């Protein structure tokens, strides 16, 4: 069964198993039998506010803020405070991910979640 007339929050409240895909304003909820056999695309950029919300929900925002505040890299600090978007393959994103001990898969998941915010 595919359900499309829900908000993301309503989709999360449905019983498992399911997969949720967001395409613009449309939310698609697939039950176990309907999950498409295509990989989820990792967004290559997200807006800064989306990234912060995803980090907050993952319990990582304070760690990221602390790491950046303690960094000697002024450009990193400027980009974090004033940048409009985060690029998945940015050297700055990679540096923060390494400092936090995040795997590539965890970073991809954060970008996927951020794009849904």
ABEGO torsion letter per residue (X at the ends): XBBAABBAAAAAABBOBBBBBBBEABBBBBBAAABBABBBBBBABBBAAAAAAAAAAAGAAAAAAAAAAABABAAAAAAAAABABBBAABAAAAAAAAAAGBBAAAAAAAAAAAAAX
